[in-house]
Amino acid sequence: MARGVAYQLRDAGHAVDLIGDGVAADVFLSQEGADLIVLDINLPGLDGLTVLRRIRERGDATPVILLTARSDTGDRVAGLDAGADDYLIKPFEMAELEARIRALSRRRPTAEISRVAIGSLEFDPQSRQLFHDGHSLDIPRREIAVLECLLESRDRLVPKASILDRVYGIGSEVEETVIEVHISRLRKRLAAHGVTIKNARGLGYLLEDDRRG
């Protein structure tokens, strides 16, 4: 079921880190974090409620949707009391899970973030859009995710594996060659706007603003 959910969410454009063990999930979330967590109560190692309590004990306010086969009211109350933002009982329709993810994403408070200038372009982190002369450019969401990753490490090399994890999520079965395709297409889109993506063979990619120097 977890693989099926991950596949559907990736197909909808989300990067998904798939972790099937409570202990591993607790370690990952304490070190890496997430934008939103879909958490099954029935996990090996540590159960989902324990993972959730540890998330909140760390002061982490990341939205959490609990999944469980239990329909008892007491279990739902326990999950909400532990800090869950929403609760979904298995079996469920993917359309409902996606709707709840969208709802929680809209509710999550975000700080005001300014647009990032690069070359003759501006990137808006809030809307995840790239603009030229005030007009939004039509760029596929995967390429935008690659650009975000490179912008966050501007003027530094970003390993191909790191971009793959960012765009598709840890545990995805996507080959690294897919990133090469995204990079090639994005490079062509940016070249006319004074932005270069350099390739250091075996090391990674570097985003440079040709107009800065």
PyMOL commands that set and color helices and strands:
alter all, ss='L'
color gray80, all
select helices_A, chain A and resi 2-11+22-31+48-57+73-81+94-107+141-152+160-168+177-191
alter helices_A, ss='H'
color red, helices_A
select strands_A, chain A and resi 37-40+64-68+86-89+116-118+121-124+129-132+135-136+195-200+204-209
alter strands_A, ss='S'
color yellow, strands_A
deselect
rebuild
show_as cartoon
